[in-house]
Amino acid sequence: MRISATLRKGGAVTTSESVSLIQMSGKHRDAMKQALEWLQTIVEPVGIVVSGSIIRGNPGPSSDLDIEVLHDQPWRRRIQRWFCETPVELFLNPPQWMHHYIRDEAAHGRPSTANMLTTGKLIFDTNQRMAAIIDIAREVLSRGPSLSPHALLRDRYTAACLVEDALDFGGADTPDSRQILALAVDAVVSHAYLRKNRFLPRRKERLALLPSIEPEVARLLSLALIQAPADGLVHLQEASERVLGTSGFFEWDSGQDNSDPPNRT
């Protein structure tokens, strides 16, 4: 049975959220319908979650529609296409890849797949297979990133290097100095979340949400971005000392690693 027909009939494979999703007005509703129709020409889905700011009800002018697709073929695929003047991203994965993304992204503090699955709407499911994966995503998110001490130290080192690079400009106002300053701020913001075992929010709201856990750091880093570079560096350095315990070089040892480099052939 075709997905679109099943959704219109309210078939057993859909969830109650499907009703509100299908009743979306305007080009977003049409884009979703066209995307689902087109999807069936390239794969037979066993589960579909539609996600993104459009689904959450707070889209911006360039917001896209994210579609997570579970299938049983031995391949993964990511597609970007326009439907009804709406950008749509499709993530097509078999179960093993979807499980990998959920756990691997969470381990790096950036659980994009898990967030899409748990904040989106389940509109198609076969034998509750996608629902089971969503439950796993929720469980992984509940634990936080839980970075190892080694991974957390390496992230601290990376952020400290960027702060040191920004300070090396000495307040000069050049395109490069502003770029490095922004990168350093981003790195300190990220470490502020990770060191408290918090997943990183979306980049578009990462600094805006930081006051909930580090209000003074958020204030300092905001000033670092909006003030002249010479003044901004003062605030960056103070924030770095608060979050990283340093604003540049510090002693550390990665430890002995006996692993082989990954095979990229």
ZICOR-V62827 format. One record per residue. N is the residue number from 1. PHI is phi in radians with two decimals (NA if undefined). OMEGA is omega in radians with two decimals (* if undefined). NEAR is the number of other C-alpha atoms within 10 Angstrom. Layout:
[[N & PHI & OMEGA & NEAR] [N & PHI & OMEGA & NEAR]]
//
This chain:
[[1 & NA & -3.11 & 6] [2 & -1.22 & -3.07 & 10] [3 & -1.04 & -3.07 & 23] [4 & -1.06 & 3.12 & 16] [5 & -1.14 & 3.13 & 11] [6 & -1.08 & 3.13 & 14] [7 & -1.13 & -3.12 & 18] [8 & -1.15 & -3.14 & 12] [9 & -1.51 & -3.10 & 10] [10 & 1.16 & -3.05 & 15] [11 & -1.11 & -3.05 & 13] [12 & -1.15 & -3.10 & 13] [13 & -1.39 & -3.13 & 17] [14 & -1.71 & 3.08 & 22] [15 & -1.89 & -3.11 & 16] [16 & -1.13 & 3.13 & 12] [17 & -1.11 & -3.11 & 12] [18 & -1.01 & -3.08 & 17] [19 & -1.04 & -3.13 & 14] [20 & -1.16 & -3.14 & 10] [21 & -1.20 & -3.12 & 16] [22 & -1.15 & -3.12 & 17] [23 & -1.51 & 3.04 & 10] [24 & -1.00 & -3.09 & 14] [25 & -1.69 & 2.98 & 9] [26 & 1.27 & -2.98 & 9] [27 & -1.16 & -3.14 & 13] [28 & -1.18 & 3.08 & 21] [29 & -1.11 & 3.14 & 17] [30 & -1.13 & 3.12 & 18] [31 & -1.09 & 3.14 & 19] [32 & -1.11 & -3.14 & 22] [33 & -1.10 & 3.14 & 17] [34 & -1.13 & 3.13 & 15] [35 & -1.11 & 3.13 & 20] [36 & -1.16 & 3.10 & 17] [37 & -1.12 & -3.12 & 15] [38 & -1.16 & -3.12 & 12] [39 & -0.95 & -3.08 & 17] [40 & -1.23 & 3.09 & 13] [41 & -1.47 & -3.09 & 8] [42 & -2.08 & -3.10 & 8] [43 & -2.82 & 3.03 & 14] [44 & -1.79 & -3.07 & 15] [45 & -1.28 & 2.96 & 22] [46 & -2.01 & 3.08 & 19] [47 & -2.84 & -3.14 & 22] [48 & -2.44 & 2.99 & 26] [49 & -2.12 & 3.07 & 23] [50 & -1.83 & -3.00 & 25] [51 & -2.45 & 3.12 & 22] [52 & 1.93 & -3.09 & 22] [53 & -1.12 & 3.08 & 15] [54 & -1.08 & -3.13 & 18] [55 & -1.29 & 3.14 & 19] [56 & -1.30 & 3.07 & 12] [57 & 1.60 & 3.11 & 8] [58 & -2.29 & -3.10 & 9] [59 & -1.29 & 3.00 & 13] [60 & -1.81 & -3.10 & 9] [61 & -1.03 & -3.10 & 6] [62 & -1.95 & -3.10 & 7] [63 & -1.11 & 3.10 & 14] [64 & -1.95 & 3.10 & 21] [65 & -1.84 & -3.13 & 23] [66 & -1.78 & -3.13 & 23] [67 & -2.19 & 3.07 & 27] [68 & -1.62 & -3.06 & 23] [69 & -2.12 & 3.05 & 27] [70 & -1.73 & 3.13 & 28] [71 & -2.52 & -3.05 & 19] [72 & -1.91 & 3.09 & 14] [73 & -1.44 & -3.06 & 13] [74 & -1.47 & -3.14 & 10] [75 & -2.57 & 3.02 & 11] [76 & -2.07 & -3.08 & 16] [77 & -2.77 & 3.06 & 10] [78 & -2.20 & -3.02 & 12] [79 & -2.30 & 2.98 & 10] [80 & -2.09 & -3.13 & 13] [81 & -2.52 & 3.04 & 12] [82 & -1.64 & 2.99 & 14] [83 & -2.34 & -3.13 & 18] [84 & 0.88 & 3.10 & 16] [85 & 1.07 & 3.11 & 11] [86 & -2.05 & 3.07 & 19] [87 & -1.23 & -3.12 & 16] [88 & -2.24 & 3.04 & 21] [89 & -1.90 & 3.12 & 20] [90 & -2.01 & 3.12 & 18] [91 & -2.01 & -3.07 & 18] [92 & -1.84 & -3.05 & 24] [93 & -2.49 & 2.93 & 22] [94 & -1.34 & -3.06 & 18] [95 & -0.95 & -3.05 & 18] [96 & -1.12 & 3.12 & 13] [97 & -1.27 & 3.14 & 14] [98 & -1.13 & 3.07 & 23] [99 & -1.06 & -3.13 & 17] [100 & -1.08 & -3.12 & 12] [101 & -1.07 & -3.12 & 17] [102 & -1.00 & -3.04 & 24] [103 & -1.42 & -3.09 & 19] [104 & -1.20 & 3.13 & 15] [105 & -1.11 & 3.12 & 16] [106 & -1.10 & -3.14 & 25] [107 & -1.13 & 3.11 & 18] [108 & -1.76 & 3.06 & 18] [109 & 1.43 & -3.08 & 23] [110 & -2.27 & -3.00 & 20] [111 & -1.44 & -3.06 & 24] [112 & -1.05 & -3.10 & 16] [113 & -1.11 & 3.14 & 21] [114 & -1.07 & 3.12 & 26] [115 & -1.15 & 3.13 & 20] [116 & -1.09 & -3.11 & 19] [117 & -1.19 & -3.04 & 27] [118 & -1.51 & 3.12 & 19] [119 & -1.79 & -3.14 & 17] [120 & -1.55 & 3.13 & 23] [121 & -2.01 & 3.07 & 22] [122 & -1.39 & -3.06 & 25] [123 & -1.92 & 3.13 & 22] [124 & -2.67 & -3.12 & 26] [125 & -2.67 & 3.11 & 22] [126 & -1.94 & 3.12 & 15] [127 & 0.96 & 3.08 & 11] [128 & 1.02 & -3.12 & 14] [129 & -1.25 & 3.09 & 13] [130 & -1.21 & 3.11 & 25] [131 & -1.04 & 3.12 & 20] [132 & -1.14 & 3.11 & 11] [133 & -1.21 & 3.09 & 20] [134 & -1.09 & 3.08 & 24] [135 & -1.07 & 3.09 & 14] [136 & -1.12 & 3.13 & 18] [137 & -1.06 & 3.11 & 24] [138 & -1.09 & -3.12 & 16] [139 & -1.15 & 3.11 & 12] [140 & -1.12 & 3.14 & 17] [141 & -1.12 & -3.10 & 20] [142 & -1.15 & -3.10 & 11] [143 & -1.52 & -3.03 & 12] [144 & 1.32 & -3.07 & 18] [145 & -1.15 & 3.10 & 25] [146 & 0.86 & 3.10 & 18] [147 & -1.10 & 3.07 & 18] [148 & -1.18 & 3.08 & 11] [149 & -0.96 & 3.14 & 10] [150 & -1.15 & -3.14 & 12] [151 & -1.13 & 3.13 & 14] [152 & -1.17 & 3.11 & 17] [153 & -1.15 & 3.13 & 18] [154 & -1.13 & 3.10 & 15] [155 & -1.15 & 3.08 & 21] [156 & -1.07 & 3.13 & 24] [157 & -1.08 & -3.13 & 19] [158 & -1.06 & 3.14 & 16] [159 & -1.14 & -3.13 & 27] [160 & -1.10 & 3.10 & 26] [161 & -1.08 & 3.13 & 18] [162 & -1.18 & 3.08 & 22] [163 & -1.07 & 3.11 & 28] [164 & -1.06 & 3.10 & 19] [165 & -1.07 & 3.13 & 18] [166 & -1.12 & -3.14 & 28] [167 & -1.15 & -3.13 & 24] [168 & -1.08 & 3.13 & 13] [169 & -1.29 & 3.05 & 18] [170 & 1.10 & 3.12 & 12] [171 & 1.56 & 3.09 & 18] [172 & -1.09 & -3.11 & 15] [173 & -1.77 & 3.12 & 12] [174 & -2.30 & 3.08 & 10] [175 & -0.98 & 3.14 & 9] [176 & -1.15 & -3.12 & 12] [177 & -1.13 & 3.13 & 19] [178 & -1.20 & 3.12 & 19] [179 & -1.14 & -3.13 & 11] [180 & -1.15 & 3.10 & 18] [181 & -1.03 & 3.13 & 26] [182 & -1.11 & 3.12 & 18] [183 & -1.13 & 3.12 & 17] [184 & -1.15 & 3.09 & 26] [185 & -1.04 & 3.14 & 27] [186 & -1.04 & -3.12 & 18] [187 & -1.17 & 3.12 & 20] [188 & -1.20 & 3.08 & 28] [189 & -1.01 & -3.13 & 23] [190 & -1.06 & -3.11 & 24] [191 & -1.18 & 3.10 & 23] [192 & -1.04 & 3.08 & 24] [193 & -1.26 & -3.01 & 20] [194 & -1.13 & -3.10 & 22] [195 & -1.20 & 3.07 & 19] [196 & -1.79 & 3.11 & 13] [197 & 1.03 & 3.08 & 16] [198 & -1.93 & 3.03 & 21] [199 & -1.17 & 3.13 & 24] [200 & -1.33 & 3.02 & 24] [201 & -1.16 & 3.05 & 19] [202 & -1.01 & -3.10 & 13] [203 & -1.00 & -3.08 & 10] [204 & -1.19 & -3.13 & 8] [205 & -2.34 & -3.05 & 10] [206 & -1.11 & 3.14 & 16] [207 & -1.30 & -3.13 & 19] [208 & -1.14 & -3.13 & 13] [209 & -1.59 & -3.08 & 15] [210 & -1.05 & 3.13 & 21] [211 & -0.99 & -3.13 & 13] [212 & -1.16 & 3.13 & 8] [213 & -2.13 & -3.10 & 13] [214 & -2.50 & -3.04 & 16] [215 & -1.07 & -3.10 & 11] [216 & -1.23 & 3.09 & 13] [217 & -1.09 & 3.11 & 24] [218 & -1.07 & 3.12 & 23] [219 & -1.12 & -3.10 & 16] [220 & -1.11 & -3.11 & 20] [221 & -1.24 & 3.05 & 27] [222 & -1.12 & 3.09 & 17] [223 & -1.12 & 3.14 & 17] [224 & -1.04 & -3.09 & 24] [225 & -1.46 & -3.00 & 18] [226 & -1.76 & 3.14 & 10] [227 & -1.57 & 3.08 & 12] [228 & -1.04 & -3.05 & 14] [229 & -0.88 & -3.11 & 23] [230 & -1.05 & 3.11 & 15] [231 & -1.31 & -3.13 & 14] [232 & -1.08 & 3.14 & 21] [233 & -1.12 & 3.11 & 26] [234 & -1.09 & -3.14 & 17] [235 & -1.23 & 3.09 & 22] [236 & -1.06 & -3.11 & 28] [237 & -1.11 & 3.13 & 25] [238 & -1.14 & 3.12 & 18] [239 & -1.11 & 3.14 & 25] [240 & -1.11 & 3.12 & 29] [241 & -1.09 & 3.13 & 16] [242 & -1.23 & -3.03 & 16] [243 & -1.57 & -3.04 & 21] [244 & -1.68 & -3.06 & 22] [245 & 1.31 & -3.13 & 13] [246 & -2.87 & 3.03 & 19] [247 & -2.31 & 3.12 & 23] [248 & 3.06 & -3.05 & 21] [249 & -1.04 & 2.96 & 11] [250 & -2.53 & -3.08 & 11] [251 & -1.35 & 3.02 & 5] [252 & -2.81 & -3.10 & 9] [253 & -2.38 & -3.10 & 8] [254 & -1.20 & -3.03 & 9] [255 & 1.46 & -3.09 & 7] [256 & -1.38 & -3.13 & 6] [257 & -2.09 & -3.10 & 6] [258 & -1.73 & -3.11 & 6] [259 & -1.34 & 3.08 & 6] [260 & -1.55 & 3.06 & 6] [261 & -1.14 & -3.14 & 6] [262 & -1.11 & 3.11 & 6] [263 & -1.47 & -3.09 & 5] [264 & -1.93 & 3.13 & 4] [265 & -1.35 & * & 3]]
//
